[in-house]
Amino acid sequence: MKQILTRVPDSLHALARAEAAAHGVSLNEFVTSAIAQAIAAGHADTAPFRARAAAHGLLMAPPKGAVHADQMDADHATWTARQPAGAADAVVAALLAERYDATT
């Protein structure tokens, strides 16, 4: 079992929590199901998702000059390869500290 740490707008978090409660499931179960459904639908079928996101004011256009995801992945791989051994440990520690400080 793996964990995913992600940041979402407060409004999206509130909507997801309310939907999970309405369906009588945990937020984790609701999000896992939503991800599974999105993957099953395929990436080409984003119109319904985009329509719902737009209806809730959550759809945003990428900023001008934004880097395409494929290029970002290549840039990230290059950057990661240049980092000293153990550099990721500090990042993970900082993210965990922030996560647990924010929830207490």
Secondary structure as UniProt FT lines:
FT   HELIX           10..23
FT   HELIX           27..41
FT   TURN            43..44
FT   HELIX           47..55
FT   TURN            56..57
FT   TURN            64..65
FT   HELIX           69..81
FT   TURN            85..86
FT   HELIX           87..102
//
